[in-house]
Amino acid sequence: MNKNKFGIYTVLLLAIAFCTSCKEKAPNEKLLLNEVLIENQSNLQDDYGMHNAWIEIFNKSFASSDLAGHLIKVSNQPGDTVTYFIPKGDILTSVKPRQHTLFWADGEPKRGTFHTNFKLNPSTANWIGLYDAGGKLLDQIAIPAGLLTVDQSYARVSDAASEWQVKDGSEERYVTPSTNNMTIDNNAKMENFLVSDGSGVGMAISAMCVVFAGLILLFIIFKIIGKISVRLSRRNAMKVKGITDLKEAKDKKLGEAPSEVFAAIALAMHEMQSDVHDVEDTVLTINRVKRAYSPWSSKIYTLRETPKK
């Protein structure tokens, strides 16, 4: 009976775990709308040399993500939503980690993968939505009418940030197509270090302390290992010699060896690992000695030799 109950409970737990794993997963939100420019007169040109509105998508993850099969939806008036299906088969739709890609809202999809079938209207509000291949909303943005003027963009303060702002082309807020929305030209850590330790004395002292601490630690470790090895050697030598008195073993220096022996062993190991020892030639060559003279007692040398061809 207990076994039957245990089996029932086990089946129920497995069923609950399976149902939990089969629940609808949250949409992938690593692809985001990052910057939008509606009225382009003197900003970035497309691959046809035209000034058109563009939409920037940013991959905030640290892995590549493919936009193929995703949807970009735009609405200028209620009920007039236009959908652009990003074609499959173009390797350029794969967005690298922490990188950007641009789509030109020029209404000319025949010009290429990154040219949409809709345009953005500068005189009305523009709603833009990014959907994955399954039709789930990844990100959306609504740009009110009259918010942007010529060559101004609506962008996140920094890549993947939640706050948006108008980039009017000033030195602090310049338009950044296909690049980071905020350019960091200083290093806060380096500046703090220069303030706290401009001469570098503290850093030098810290580095030397770390090095000496490491050397001391290595000395202690090698010292302990050496003592342990000597004790083990002494114990083995005592077993071989049949000595049970530890004092007698110490007096006879069992398990110990002169420093010259360790030096010789270390030198031999170094030569073996470094291949600096002598290598003898094992190829033996036996040549017959040809004598230029003919002793009178050796008849073989009086015979005429066959000329070599």
MIVEXTI-324814 format. One record per atom (N, C-alpha, C): x, y, z. Coordinates in steps of 0.05 Angstrom, whole numbers, plus 5000, padded with zeros to 4 digits. Layout:
# MIVEXTI-324814
XYZ
...
# end
This chain:
# MIVEXTI-324814
501749765000
500050005000
501750255000
503850255017
505650485018
507050524991
507750304978
509150324953
507250444932
504750364933
502850484914
502550784918
502350864943
502051154949
504551304940
506951184945
509351314936
509451344906
508551144892
508451154863
506551364853
504251394866
502251594858
503351874862
504651914886
505752184891
507952254872
509552054864
511752104845
510652184818
508552044809
507252104783
506052384784
504752464806
503652724808
505752944807
507952904822
510153094821
511353134793
511652904779
512752924752
510753064733
508153024737
506253154720
506153454726
506453534751
506453824758
508953954746
511253814748
513653924737
513453954707
512253754694
511953764664
510153994656
507954024671
506054244664
507354514668
509054534689
510354794695
512354854673
513754654663
515754704642
514454764615
511954674612
510554724586
509054984586
509155144607
507855394607
508955584586
507455774578
508355964558
510656124568
512856124553
515256274561
514956574555
516356734571
516257024567
517657094540
516757294526
517957364501
520857444504
522457404483
525257474483
525557774480
526657904500
526858194500
529758294497
531358134484
534158234480
534358414456
532358414438
532258604415
530358824422
531359074420
529759304428
529959524407
527859684406
527859934390
529660134405
531560244391
533560404405
533560694397
532960754372
532961034363
531361054337
529961274334
528161314310
528561604300
528961624274
529061894261
526961894240
525162094241
522762094224
523262264199
524262504202
524662684179
527662734174
528662604153
531462604147
532062784123
533462994127
534263174105
537263174100
538763174121
541763184118
543162984136
541662784146
542862584164
543962354147
544162124158
545361894145
543861824119
545461754098
544261664073
544261354073
542261244058
542160954055
543960864033
543860604026
545660494006
544960583978
542760733975
542060853949
542661153948
543861253969
544561533971
542161713977
539961603988
537561743994
537361804024
536162034030
535662114058
532762024066
532561814081
530061704089
529961664119
527561644130
527261584158
528361314164
529261274189
530461014196
529660944225
529760684230
529160564256
531560394264
532660444287
534960294297
534060094318
535059844314
534559624332
537159544345
537059504372
539559444387
539259164400
541459014399
541558754412
543058784439
541558784460
542658844486
544058604499
543758364488
544858124500
547858094491
549157894502
551957834496
552157594478
550057544462
549957334442
548557444417
549257334394
548057424369
545057354369
543557514355
540657474353
539857534324
538157354313
537357384285
534657514283
534457724267
531957864263
530257734241
531257534227
529757414206
527057304216
524957364202
522257274211
520857454230
522257664241
521057844259
519258044244
517658184259
515758374247
516158654258
515958854241
515959134249
513259244241
511759344261
509159454255
509159754261
507859904244
507760194246
504860284243
504060484259
501360594257
501560894260
500461044240
500361334240
497661434249
495561284243
492861344250
491561094262
489461124279
488160884289
486960704267
487760454268
486660254249
488260234223
490560364221
492060354195
494760224200
494960024216
497459894222
498559754198
501059804192
502559684170
504659494182
504859254171
506659054181
508858994160
511359004169
513558924152
514858674162
514858464145
516058204152
518958204144
520758174163
523658174157
524257914143
525257924118
525657674103
527757494116
527457234109
529457034118
531456984096
533756884103
535856814084
537957014081
537757244094
539857454093
541557434118
544157384114
545857344138
546257614153
545657834140
546058094153
543858144174
541757984175
539758024195
540557914223
542857774224
543957684249
545457924262
544358014285
545558244299
547558134320
549958224318
552058134337
551558244365
552858134385
552458224412
552958514416
551158654429
551358944436
551859114411
550559034389
550859184364
548159284354
548159454333
545759584323
545359514294
542859544285
542259514257
540059714250
540159814225
538260024216
536359914195
533860004197
531759944177
530860214166
530860234139
530060494126
527060484121
525660674133
522760694129
522160874104
522660754080
522360904055
520160794038
518760584047
516560474031
517560334006
520060244005
521160113981
522359843989
520759643995
521859384004
523459233982
523059313957
524459183935
527459263935
528159463950
530959553950
532759383967
531559213984
533159034000
531858964026
533158794041
532058694066
531558924086
533259124086
533059324107
531559574097
529859544077
528159754067
525259654072
523759804088
521059714096
518959794076
516559694080
514259754062
512559974073
513560134091
512060354103
513860604105
512560824110
513961074115
512961194142
514661354154
513861494179
512861774172
510761854184
509462114178
510362314199
511762534192
512762724211
510562904222
508162914209
506063094218
504062954237
504262694241
502462554259
504162394279
502662284298
503962104317
504761844304
506961724312
507961474300
508261264323
506861044320
507260824338
508760604323
510960504336
512560294324
512760064343
512359824333
512459584350
514259374337
515859234353
517659024344
516558764355
516058564337
514958304345
516958084336
516857874352
518557644344
517157474323
518357254315
517257084294
514556954302
514156934328
511556824338
509457024342
509957274336
507957484338
507757604366
509757564383
509757674410
511257944410
510058124424
511258394425
513758404441
515958494428
518558524441
518958804452
518259004437
518559284445
516759464429
516059694440
514459884425
515060164435
514560354418
514960634424
512960804409
511861004423
509961194410
511261474410
511561584387
512761854384
510562054378
510062234396
507862424392
508362604368
506062714358
506262894335
507563154343
509363254326
510663514332
512963494352
513563264361
515763234381
518463274367
518763184343
521363194329
521163384305
523263524300
523563684276
525563554257
526363704237
528163594216
530863504229
531663254221
534163134229
534463104260
532263094274
532263024302
531262734306
532362604326
531662324331
530562304359
528962084363
527962014389
529361754397
530961774418
532761554425
532861504455
533661264462
534161204490
536661364499
536661444525
538861604535
541561454531
541561194536
543761024529
542660764519
544260604507
543260354494
541860184515
539360104507
537659934523
536660064549
537060324553
536060464576
533060494574
531660534597
528760554597
527860844590
529561034594
528861314590
529461404561
527661554549
528061654522
528461954523
529662064501
530062344499
530262424470
529862684465
530062794438
532962874433
534062784411
536762854403
536563074382
537363314389
537063544372
539463614356
541563444357
543963504342
545963674356
545463744381
547363904396
549763734404
551763864416
554163714424
553663504445
551763554462
551063354483
549063144473
547363224454
545263044444
545363024414
547362894404
547662864375
546462594366
545462594341
544262354330
546362144325
545661894333
547661674332
546561424317
546261434291
545361194277
547460974276
546660734282
548460494281
550860524300
550560664321
552660684341
551460734368
553260744389
552260774416
550761044420
548561034434
547061284439
548561474458
550261364475
551861534493
554761444490
556461634483
559361574480
560761664505
562061474518
563561524543
566461574535
567361814540
570161894532
571961924557
571161824580
572861834603
572661574618
574461534637
574561294653
574261374682
571961324694
571461404722
573361274742
574061024737
575860884756
578661014755
579561074731
582161194728
582261464741
580161624737
580061884749
580061874780
578561684791
578561654820
581261564830
582561394815
585261304823
587261534822
587061704802
588861934801
588362124824
585862144832
585262324855
586362214881
585961954885
586761824910
589761764912
590961694889
593761614889
595061704863
595461964861
596562074836
599361994830
601061964851
603861894847
604361594844
602361434851
602661144848
604161004870
604761144893
606261024915
604560804928
602060864933
600360664945
600060414929
599860444902
599660214885
602260044886
604560184886
607160034887
607359884913
606660014935
606859874961
604959634962
602559674951
600659444951
601659214934
602859284911
603959064894
606158914907
608059064920
610258934934
609258764957
607258864972
606158704994
604958444984
603558454961
602358214950
604558014942
606658114929
608857944920
610257804944
610957964964
612257854988
610457665003
607857725004
606057545018
605957275003
605957294976
605957044961
608456884964
610757014965
613256874970
613356744997
612456885018
612356775045
610556535046
608256555033
606356325032
607656085018
609056134996
610355914982
612555785000
614055955014
616155855032
614855675053
612655755065
611355595086
610355335075
609155345051
608155095039
610354905033
612555005020
614854825014
616154715040
616154875061
617354785086
615654555097
613054585097
611354375108
611554125091
611554155065
611753925047
614453785052
616653935055
619253815060
619253655086
618053765107
618053615133
616353355130
614153385116
612453145113
613952925097
615253005076
616752815060
619052685076
620452845092
622552725109
621452525129
619252595141
618052405160
617152145146
615952175123
615151925109
617651765101
619751895091
622151745084
623351615108
623451755131
624551635155
622851395164
620251425162
618551195171
619050955153
619350995127
619850765109
622650655114
624550825119
627250725125
627350575151
625750655171
625650515196
624450235193
622450215175
621249955170
623249765157
624849885138
626849715124
629049625143
629949805159
632149745178
631249605203
628649595207
627649465231
628149625257
628249885254
628750065277
626050175286
625550165312
622950275323
623450525340
625850575347
626350815364
626751055345
625051255350
625151495333
627751655338
628651665362
631151805368
633551685354
633551415354
635751275341
635651335311
633251345299
632951395271
633951675264
633351875282
634252145277
637252165279
638452015299
641352015302
642751905277
641551695265
642651575242
641851725216
640251935219
639352095196
638051925175
636251745184
634751585165
632751765150
632551715125
630651865108
631652135099
634052205108
635252465100
637452415080
637952615064
640052595044
641552855043
644152845037
645653095035
644553285013
645153535017
644153724997
645353684970
647753564969
648953504943
647253304926
646053124940
644352924926
641953054914
640653234929
638353374918
639153554895
641453684897
642453844875
642953684850
644153444853
644653274830
642053184818
640053104834
637553014824
636153244809
636153484820
634853714807
636253774781
638853764780
640353814755
639753614734
639553354742
638953144723
636153174712
634253244729
631453294720
631353524701
632853734707
632853974690
633953904663
636153754662
637353684636
635453504620
634053324634
632253144620
629953294608
628753484623
626453634613
627253844592
629653944594
630554144575
631954034550
632353774549
633653644526
636453764521
637953814543
640653924539
642753704544
641853454549
643853244553
644953154526
647153014527
648452914503
646752694490
646552714464
645152504448
647152354431
647552104437
649451944423
648351854396
650051844376
649251754350
649251444350
646851334345
646651044346
646850914318
647551074297
647850964270
650750874266
651050624261
653750514256
654150484226
656450584217
657150554188
659750404186
659650184172
661950014168
662950034139
665250134136
666450174109
668849984107
669049864083
671349694078
673749864071
675949794083
678349954079
679749854053
680150034036
681549964010
684450034013
686149834010
689049884012
690149943984
691950133984
693150213959
695650053952
696449883971
698949723965
698149433963
700149263954
699748973949
702048823962
701648733986
703748573998
704348313982
706848223982
707547993965
706247743975
705647734002
704547494013
701547464008
700147683999
697247673995
696747683965
695947443955
695547413926
693147573917
691247623935
688747753926
689248033916
691348163926
691848433919
693348453892
694248223882
695548223856
693648203833
691148143839
689148113818
688348393808
687748393782
686748643770
683848703778
683448933787
680649013795
678949073771
676549013773
674649073751
674149373751
674549503729
674149793728
671249863734
670950083748
668250173754
667150343731
664650293725
663450443704
662350713714
# end
